[in-house]
Amino acid sequence: MRLLPCGDRALLAEFETQAEVLGALDAWSPAPPGVLDLVPAARTVLVRIDPSVIGLGHLEHWLSTTPRASAAPPAGHTVTIPVRYDGDDLAVIADVWGCSIEAVVDRHLALDWVCAFIGFAPGFPYLVPADTASAPPPVARRATSRTTVPAGAVALAAEYCGIYPRPSPGGWQLIGRTDAELWNAARVDPALVTPGARVRFTRVPS
C-alpha cells in the first residue's frame, strides 16, 4: 500500500489489486472519529477527514497499522437483483466463454458478486465475483459504444458486471435487464447497491 496526500483533508491509499482494496475497505470500517468517508475505486481508497478531529499524521498511522484481509472480500449485506436474460450481447459472451447462451446465464446466476465501488454514474455498481477462483474470463468492451443503453441494463466488461441506473451511452456487453431501481435520491440510502454489498442475481421470465 502507498499513501498519497490529497490536500489537507484526505489521503489516497493505492493498492496493486482489487482484492486488496476490498480488504482495506472492510478493515477500515467502522472508521475512527474524524474520518468522514471511504471512497473505493478499482485500485485506490480515498479517505476523507475532518482535520479539526483527526490529523493526517494520525490518519496515516491508523491506515498503516490496521491489519487488512488479503483473501475473500468482506461479507456485507446482500441485495437480490431480478434479471430478464435477454441482452443483445449474450452470443458475444458465449463465444468468449466458449459455451452456450444458456450456460452464460447459468454461470452468471451461480456467482456471488460483491460491489467493489460505484462509478460512471450515480448508483452504477462495479461488481466482481466474491470468489476470484470462479471468475469467468474477462470480456472486452464493444468496439463501438451504443448511444443509449436503457436503465436497468445488466452488462459485462473486463472483470466487472455492472447495472446501468439510468439511460446513458455505454460500451459494455449487455446480457439482461432488471426493474430494480439502482438510484433514487429521495431514499435515505440513494444507491441500492453500495461498496462491500453482496449481490445475488435471480432469473425472471423474459
DRENDO-1510 file (C-alpha; in Angstrom, 1 decimal, always signed):
<recs>
REC; n; res; u; v; w
REC; 1; MET; +0.0; +0.0; +0.0 .
REC; 2; ARG; +1.1; +3.5; -0.8 .
REC; 3; LEU; -0.4; +6.6; +0.9 .
REC; 4; LEU; -0.5; +9.9; -1.0 .
REC; 5; PRO; -1.7; +13.2; +0.4 .
REC; 6; CYS; -4.8; +14.9; -1.2 .
REC; 7; GLY; -4.7; +18.4; +0.2 .
REC; 8; ASP; -5.0; +18.8; +4.0 .
REC; 9; ARG; -8.3; +16.8; +4.3 .
REC; 10; ALA; -7.6; +13.4; +2.7 .
REC; 11; LEU; -5.2; +10.6; +1.9 .
REC; 12; LEU; -5.3; +8.3; -1.1 .
REC; 13; ALA; -4.4; +4.7; -0.5 .
REC; 14; GLU; -3.1; +2.9; -3.6 .
REC; 15; PHE; -3.1; -0.9; -3.9 .
REC; 16; GLU; -2.0; -3.4; -6.5 .
REC; 17; THR; -5.2; -5.4; -6.7 .
REC; 18; GLN; -9.0; -5.0; -6.4 .
REC; 19; ALA; -9.0; -7.7; -3.6 .
REC; 20; GLU; -6.6; -5.5; -1.6 .
REC; 21; VAL; -9.0; -2.6; -1.9 .
REC; 22; LEU; -11.9; -4.7; -0.7 .
REC; 23; GLY; -9.8; -6.0; +2.2 .
REC; 24; ALA; -8.8; -2.4; +3.2 .
REC; 25; LEU; -12.4; -1.2; +3.0 .
REC; 26; ASP; -13.5; -4.0; +5.3 .
REC; 27; ALA; -10.6; -3.4; +7.8 .
REC; 28; TRP; -11.2; +0.3; +7.9 .
REC; 29; SER; -14.9; +0.1; +8.6 .
REC; 30; PRO; -16.1; +1.4; +11.0 .
REC; 31; ALA; -13.6; +4.2; +10.9 .
REC; 32; PRO; -12.5; +6.3; +14.0 .
REC; 33; PRO; -13.9; +9.7; +14.8 .
REC; 34; GLY; -12.9; +12.3; +12.3 .
REC; 35; VAL; -12.9; +10.0; +9.2 .
REC; 36; LEU; -15.7; +11.3; +7.1 .
REC; 37; ASP; -15.7; +9.0; +4.1 .
REC; 38; LEU; -14.1; +6.0; +2.5 .
REC; 39; VAL; -14.3; +6.2; -1.3 .
REC; 40; PRO; -13.1; +3.0; -3.0 .
REC; 41; ALA; -12.2; +2.7; -6.7 .
REC; 42; ALA; -10.5; +0.0; -8.8 .
REC; 43; ARG; -7.1; +0.2; -7.1 .
REC; 44; THR; -7.5; +3.0; -4.6 .
REC; 45; VAL; -9.4; +4.2; -1.5 .
REC; 46; LEU; -9.8; +7.9; -0.8 .
REC; 47; VAL; -10.0; +8.6; +2.9 .
REC; 48; ARG; -11.6; +12.0; +3.8 .
REC; 49; ILE; -11.2; +13.5; +7.2 .
REC; 50; ASP; -12.3; +16.4; +9.4 .
REC; 51; PRO; -8.9; +17.9; +10.3 .
REC; 52; SER; -10.3; +19.5; +13.4 .
REC; 53; VAL; -10.9; +16.0; +14.8 .
REC; 54; ILE; -8.1; +13.9; +13.3 .
REC; 55; GLY; -4.8; +14.9; +11.6 .
REC; 56; LEU; -3.2; +13.4; +8.5 .
REC; 57; GLY; -0.3; +12.1; +10.6 .
REC; 58; HIS; -2.7; +10.2; +12.9 .
REC; 59; LEU; -4.7; +9.0; +9.9 .
REC; 60; GLU; -1.6; +7.7; +8.2 .
REC; 61; HIS; -0.6; +5.8; +11.3 .
REC; 62; TRP; -4.1; +4.3; +11.6 .
REC; 63; LEU; -4.3; +3.2; +8.0 .
REC; 64; SER; -0.8; +1.8; +8.0 .
REC; 65; THR; -1.1; -0.3; +11.2 .
REC; 66; THR; -4.7; -1.6; +10.9 .
REC; 67; PRO; -4.5; -5.3; +9.8 .
REC; 68; ARG; -6.1; -5.9; +6.4 .
REC; 69; ALA; -7.6; -9.1; +5.0 .
REC; 70; SER; -5.9; -10.5; +1.9 .
REC; 71; ALA; -8.3; -13.3; +0.9 .
REC; 72; ALA; -12.1; -13.2; +0.4 .
REC; 73; PRO; -13.9; -9.8; +0.1 .
REC; 74; PRO; -16.0; -8.8; +3.1 .
REC; 75; ALA; -19.4; -10.3; +3.7 .
REC; 76; GLY; -21.6; -7.2; +3.5 .
REC; 77; HIS; -25.4; -7.2; +3.3 .
REC; 78; THR; -26.9; -9.0; +0.3 .
REC; 79; VAL; -29.1; -7.4; -2.4 .
REC; 80; THR; -31.1; -9.6; -4.7 .
REC; 81; ILE; -31.5; -8.4; -8.3 .
REC; 82; PRO; -34.1; -10.0; -10.6 .
REC; 83; VAL; -33.0; -10.1; -14.2 .
REC; 84; ARG; -34.5; -10.9; -17.6 .
REC; 85; TYR; -31.7; -12.5; -19.5 .
REC; 86; ASP; -32.5; -11.1; -23.0 .
REC; 87; GLY; -29.5; -8.9; -23.6 .
REC; 88; ASP; -28.3; -8.3; -27.2 .
REC; 89; ASP; -24.7; -9.4; -26.5 .
REC; 90; LEU; -25.3; -12.8; -24.9 .
REC; 91; ALA; -24.0; -14.5; -28.0 .
REC; 92; VAL; -20.8; -12.5; -27.8 .
REC; 93; ILE; -20.3; -13.6; -24.2 .
REC; 94; ALA; -21.0; -17.2; -25.1 .
REC; 95; ASP; -18.3; -17.0; -27.8 .
REC; 96; VAL; -15.7; -15.5; -25.3 .
REC; 97; TRP; -16.5; -18.1; -22.6 .
REC; 98; GLY; -16.7; -21.0; -25.0 .
REC; 99; CYS; -20.2; -22.1; -24.0 .
REC; 100; SER; -23.9; -21.8; -24.9 .
REC; 101; ILE; -26.0; -18.8; -24.2 .
REC; 102; GLU; -27.9; -20.8; -21.6 .
REC; 103; ALA; -24.6; -21.7; -19.9 .
REC; 104; VAL; -23.7; -17.9; -19.8 .
REC; 105; VAL; -26.9; -17.3; -17.9 .
REC; 106; ASP; -26.4; -20.2; -15.6 .
REC; 107; ARG; -22.8; -19.1; -14.8 .
REC; 108; HIS; -23.9; -15.5; -14.1 .
REC; 109; LEU; -26.6; -16.7; -11.8 .
REC; 110; ALA; -24.3; -19.1; -9.9 .
REC; 111; LEU; -21.8; -16.5; -8.9 .
REC; 112; ASP; -21.9; -14.5; -5.7 .
REC; 113; TRP; -20.9; -10.9; -6.6 .
REC; 114; VAL; -19.6; -8.1; -4.4 .
REC; 115; CYS; -19.7; -4.4; -5.1 .
REC; 116; ALA; -16.2; -3.1; -5.4 .
REC; 117; PHE; -17.1; +0.5; -6.0 .
REC; 118; ILE; -19.6; +2.9; -7.5 .
REC; 119; GLY; -18.6; +4.8; -10.7 .
REC; 120; PHE; -19.5; +6.1; -14.1 .
REC; 121; ALA; -23.0; +7.3; -12.9 .
REC; 122; PRO; -24.7; +7.7; -9.5 .
REC; 123; GLY; -25.6; +4.2; -8.4 .
REC; 124; PHE; -23.7; +2.3; -11.1 .
REC; 125; PRO; -22.1; -0.6; -9.2 .
REC; 126; TYR; -18.9; -2.3; -10.4 .
REC; 127; LEU; -19.4; -5.9; -9.3 .
REC; 128; VAL; -16.7; -8.6; -9.1 .
REC; 129; PRO; -17.0; -12.3; -8.2 .
REC; 130; ALA; -16.7; -12.8; -4.5 .
REC; 131; ASP; -14.7; -15.9; -5.2 .
REC; 132; THR; -12.0; -14.9; -7.7 .
REC; 133; ALA; -11.2; -18.5; -8.4 .
REC; 134; SER; -14.6; -19.0; -10.0 .
REC; 135; ALA; -14.4; -15.7; -12.0 .
REC; 136; PRO; -15.2; -16.2; -15.7 .
REC; 137; PRO; -12.9; -14.9; -18.4 .
REC; 138; PRO; -12.8; -11.1; -18.8 .
REC; 139; VAL; -15.0; -9.6; -21.5 .
REC; 140; ALA; -13.8; -6.8; -23.8 .
REC; 141; ARG; -16.0; -3.7; -24.2 .
REC; 142; ARG; -17.8; -3.3; -27.5 .
REC; 143; ALA; -15.6; -1.7; -30.3 .
REC; 144; THR; -18.3; +1.0; -30.7 .
REC; 145; SER; -20.3; +2.3; -27.8 .
REC; 146; ARG; -24.1; +2.4; -28.0 .
REC; 147; THR; -25.6; +5.9; -28.0 .
REC; 148; THR; -28.2; +4.8; -25.5 .
REC; 149; VAL; -28.3; +1.9; -23.0 .
REC; 150; PRO; -31.6; +1.5; -21.2 .
REC; 151; ALA; -32.0; +1.9; -17.4 .
REC; 152; GLY; -31.6; -1.4; -15.6 .
REC; 153; ALA; -29.4; -3.0; -18.3 .
REC; 154; VAL; -27.1; -5.6; -16.8 .
REC; 155; ALA; -23.8; -5.8; -18.6 .
REC; 156; LEU; -20.2; -7.2; -18.5 .
REC; 157; ALA; -16.9; -5.5; -19.3 .
REC; 158; ALA; -13.4; -6.6; -18.3 .
REC; 159; GLU; -13.7; -8.4; -15.0 .
REC; 160; TYR; -16.8; -6.4; -13.9 .
REC; 161; CYS; -20.5; -6.8; -14.0 .
REC; 162; GLY; -22.4; -3.5; -13.9 .
REC; 163; ILE; -26.0; -2.3; -13.9 .
REC; 164; TYR; -27.0; +1.0; -15.6 .
REC; 165; PRO; -29.1; +3.1; -13.2 .
REC; 166; ARG; -30.4; +5.4; -16.0 .
REC; 167; PRO; -30.4; +5.6; -19.8 .
REC; 168; SER; -27.0; +6.6; -21.0 .
REC; 169; PRO; -24.4; +5.8; -23.7 .
REC; 170; GLY; -22.3; +2.7; -22.9 .
REC; 171; GLY; -19.9; +0.2; -24.4 .
REC; 172; TRP; -20.4; -2.7; -22.1 .
REC; 173; GLN; -21.8; -6.1; -23.3 .
REC; 174; LEU; -25.5; -6.4; -22.5 .
REC; 175; ILE; -26.8; -9.7; -21.0 .
REC; 176; GLY; -30.1; -8.7; -19.5 .
REC; 177; ARG; -32.3; -6.1; -17.8 .
REC; 178; THR; -33.7; -5.5; -14.3 .
REC; 179; ASP; -36.6; -3.4; -13.0 .
REC; 180; ALA; -34.7; -2.8; -9.7 .
REC; 181; GLU; -34.2; +0.9; -9.0 .
REC; 182; LEU; -30.5; +1.4; -8.6 .
REC; 183; TRP; -30.6; +5.0; -7.7 .
REC; 184; ASN; -33.2; +7.2; -6.0 .
REC; 185; ALA; -32.1; +10.4; -4.5 .
REC; 186; ALA; -35.2; +10.5; -2.3 .
REC; 187; ARG; -34.2; +7.4; -0.4 .
REC; 188; VAL; -32.3; +7.5; +2.8 .
REC; 189; ASP; -29.6; +5.4; +1.0 .
REC; 190; PRO; -29.9; +6.6; -2.6 .
REC; 191; ALA; -27.8; +3.7; -4.0 .
REC; 192; LEU; -29.5; +0.3; -3.9 .
REC; 193; VAL; -26.0; -1.4; -4.1 .
REC; 194; THR; -23.2; +0.1; -2.1 .
REC; 195; PRO; -19.4; -0.8; -1.9 .
REC; 196; GLY; -19.0; -4.0; +0.0 .
REC; 197; ALA; -22.5; -5.3; -0.5 .
REC; 198; ARG; -23.1; -8.8; -1.9 .
REC; 199; VAL; -25.3; -9.2; -4.9 .
REC; 200; ARG; -27.2; -12.2; -6.0 .
REC; 201; PHE; -29.0; -12.3; -9.3 .
REC; 202; THR; -32.2; -14.2; -9.9 .
REC; 203; ARG; -33.9; -15.1; -13.2 .
REC; 204; VAL; -37.3; -13.8; -14.2 .
REC; 205; PRO; -39.1; -14.7; -17.5 .
REC; 206; SER; -38.2; -12.6; -20.5 .
</recs>
